[in-house]
Amino acid sequence: LLDQAARVRTDRSHLLAALRTMPGVVAFDSAANFVLVRVADGPATAAALRARGVLIKDVGRMHSLLANCLRFTVGSPDENATLLAALKSSLTVSG
């Protein structure tokens, strides 16, 4: 369990660093196995990610402070790379 938690922390750190290089993405600090980001158009970005086979949680409707926020689960390095590539493509289309 400790090894798994260490991997999640490492993978989360890499994911956050990559998200923070993307124009139009605000990635919030996290101590969990997920990260929260804000994009210009959360619903459109979530739909574009779903169309690319990447499932995330659109939390924008949960509270007004979460408008245009999406929640990404920290996955394996390969899963995170797939998420980042799909997000980059989705932002290009929706942005």
ABEGO torsion letter per residue (X at the ends): XAAAAAAAAAAAAAAAAAAAABBGBBBBBBABABBBBBBABAAAAAAAAAAAGBBBBBAAAABAAABGBBBBBBBBAAAAAAAAAAAAAAAAAAX
